[in-house]
Amino acid sequence: MDNDTNFAPANRKPLELIAEEYKLLLSIPYLKGVLDALPYLSAILNEERQAIYVNQNILEFLGKSDINEILGERPGEMLDCIHSVKEEGGCGTSENCRYCGAVNAILEAQMNHSKVIDECRISSFIGGSSVSFDLQVIASPVEFNNCNYTILTLNDISAHKRKEVLEKIFFHDILNISYGLQGFIDLMQEMEEPEKTGF
């Protein structure tokens, strides 16, 4: 573990190398078209978890017009995660990052060379307001030109999560009502003269 981190490695590639990797990726036929066609937020990360390519959906989601504004950033930095600024090392290096599904999925995919699916909640401070994103995270390792990369896909599942919470509350209330009714019915059956209850 290096000195600038409480969790994931903090080391980064300089922006000049990121720009070279970006140009190399653009030379792959159809890559841009395929990633831009995906309905999800997608990025290609280097071994240091820095974005070397992002699809059009990420740019639109972040309100950016130029990919150069976010090249070299890590996922939490792109999304303005409140924990990405806690340590000098950035996204993935704070104590809170130990519990982040995004950084854990990326690290596991890199270590095991296999696709990892997880979920995370990213709390951001955007435009003076606090915003939370519930995201499904898919990290898939790929090798190209003797370098290891991770294709990161983020799917906003906030609506699904809200629905789950509401269903849990609703069913909890229904169960409470049914237990109460069952108790009342049991009590009525035990009484020899239910008319004395006043009902």
C-alpha positions in Angstrom: 0.0 0.0 0.0 1.5 3.3 -0.9 1.7 6.3 1.4 -1.1 8.4 -0.2 -3.8 5.9 0.2 -6.0 4.2 2.8 -7.3 1.6 0.3 -6.6 1.3 -3.4 -3.2 2.3 -5.0 -2.9 6.0 -5.6 -0.3 6.1 -8.3 -1.3 7.6 -11.7 -0.1 7.8 -15.2 0.8 11.4 -16.4 -1.7 13.0 -18.8 0.7 12.8 -21.7 0.6 9.0 -21.5 -3.1 9.0 -21.1 -3.4 11.1 -24.3 -1.3 8.5 -26.1 -3.4 5.6 -24.9 -6.5 7.5 -25.9 -5.2 7.9 -29.5 -4.2 4.2 -29.6 -7.7 3.2 -28.6 -9.3 5.5 -31.2 -7.3 3.5 -33.8 -9.3 0.4 -33.0 -12.0 0.1 -35.8 -15.6 0.5 -34.5 -14.6 1.0 -30.9 -16.1 4.5 -30.6 -19.2 3.5 -32.5 -19.8 0.4 -30.3 -19.3 2.1 -27.0 -21.4 5.2 -28.0 -24.2 2.8 -29.1 -24.4 1.3 -25.6 -27.3 2.6 -23.5 -25.1 2.8 -20.4 -22.4 5.0 -19.1 -19.2 3.3 -20.3 -15.5 4.0 -19.9 -12.2 2.3 -20.5 -9.8 2.5 -17.6 -6.1 1.8 -17.5 -4.4 -0.2 -14.7 -4.4 2.9 -12.5 -8.2 3.2 -12.8 -7.9 6.3 -14.9 -10.3 7.0 -17.8 -8.6 6.7 -21.1 -11.9 6.7 -23.0 -15.5 7.5 -22.1 -18.6 7.1 -24.3 -20.9 9.9 -25.3 -23.5 8.9 -22.6 -21.0 9.8 -19.9 -20.2 13.1 -21.5 -23.9 14.0 -21.7 -24.6 12.7 -18.1 -21.8 14.9 -16.8 -22.8 17.9 -19.0 -19.4 17.9 -20.7 -18.7 18.5 -24.3 -15.0 17.6 -24.5 -13.6 14.2 -23.5 -10.3 15.9 -22.6 -12.1 17.5 -19.6 -12.2 14.0 -17.9 -9.4 11.9 -19.4 -7.2 10.7 -16.7 -9.9 11.0 -14.0 -11.1 8.0 -12.0 -14.8 7.1 -11.8 -15.5 8.9 -8.5 -13.7 12.0 -9.7 -15.8 12.1 -12.9 -19.0 11.8 -10.8 -17.8 14.3 -8.2 -18.0 11.7 -5.4 -17.6 13.4 -2.0 -15.0 10.8 -1.0 -12.8 11.3 -4.0 -11.4 14.5 -2.6 -10.7 13.2 1.0 -7.2 12.0 0.1 -4.5 13.4 -2.1 -4.6 10.1 -4.1 -8.2 10.7 -5.2 -10.9 8.2 -6.0 -10.4 4.8 -4.3 -7.9 6.0 -1.7 -10.0 7.1 1.2 -11.1 4.9 4.1 -14.7 5.2 2.8 -13.6 3.7 -0.6 -13.2 0.3 1.1 -17.0 -0.1 0.9 -17.5 1.3 -2.6 -18.8 -1.3 -5.0 -17.3 0.6 -8.0 -13.7 0.5 -6.9 -14.0 -3.0 -5.4 -15.4 -4.3 -8.7 -12.6 -2.7 -10.7 -9.9 -4.0 -8.4 -11.4 -7.5 -8.3 -11.7 -7.6 -12.1 -8.1 -6.5 -12.5 -6.9 -9.1 -9.9 -9.0 -12.1 -11.1 -9.1 -11.2 -14.8 -12.8 -11.8 -14.9 -16.0 -9.8 -15.2 -17.4 -8.5 -11.9 -20.9 -7.1 -11.3 -21.6 -5.0 -8.1 -23.6 -2.1 -7.0 -22.6 1.2 -5.4 -24.1 4.4 -4.1 -22.1 7.5 -5.0 -22.8 10.7 -3.1 -21.9 13.8 -5.0 -22.0 17.5 -4.5 -23.0 19.0 -7.8 -24.0 22.6 -8.5 -24.3 23.3 -4.8 -26.6 20.4 -4.2 -26.1 16.9 -2.7 -27.0 14.2 -5.1 -26.8 10.4 -4.7 -26.5 7.9 -7.5 -27.4 4.2 -7.1 -25.4 2.4 -9.8 -25.0 -1.1 -11.1 -21.3 -1.5 -11.8 -19.9 -4.0 -14.4 -16.1 -4.2 -14.6 -14.7 -6.3 -17.4 -10.9 -6.8 -18.0 -9.5 -6.7 -21.5 -6.0 -6.8 -22.9 -4.9 -4.8 -25.9 -1.4 -4.1 -27.2 0.1 -5.9 -24.2 -1.7 -3.6 -21.8 -4.5 -4.4 -19.3 -7.6 -2.3 -19.3 -11.0 -2.4 -17.7 -14.2 -1.7 -19.4 -16.4 -0.1 -16.8 -20.2 0.1 -17.4 -22.5 2.0 -15.0 -26.2 1.6 -15.1 -28.4 4.0 -13.0 -30.6 1.8 -10.9 -31.9 4.6 -8.6 -35.5 4.1 -9.6 -35.3 0.4 -9.1 -33.8 0.9 -5.6 -36.5 3.4 -4.7 -39.2 0.9 -5.8 -37.6 -1.8 -3.7 -37.7 0.4 -0.6 -41.3 1.4 -1.2 -42.3 -2.3 -1.7 -40.5 -3.3 1.5 -42.3 -0.5 3.4 -45.7 -1.4 1.8 -45.4 -5.2 2.5 -44.1 -4.5 6.1 -47.3 -2.4 6.7 -49.5 -5.0 5.2 -47.9 -7.7 7.3 -48.4 -5.5 10.5 -52.1 -5.0 9.6 -52.7 -8.7 8.9 -51.0 -9.7 12.1 -53.2 -7.2 14.0 -56.4 -8.6 12.3 -55.3 -12.2 13.0 -54.8 -11.3 16.6 -58.2 -9.7 16.8 -59.9 -12.7 15.1 -58.1 -15.1 17.5 -59.3 -13.1 20.5 -62.9 -13.1 19.2 -62.8 -16.8 18.7 -61.6 -17.4 22.3 -64.3 -15.3 23.8 -67.5 -17.2 24.7 -69.7 -14.2 24.2 -68.3 -11.9 21.5 -71.3 -9.6 21.8 -69.9 -8.3 25.1 -66.9 -6.7 23.3 -69.3 -4.0 21.9 -68.7 -4.8 18.3 
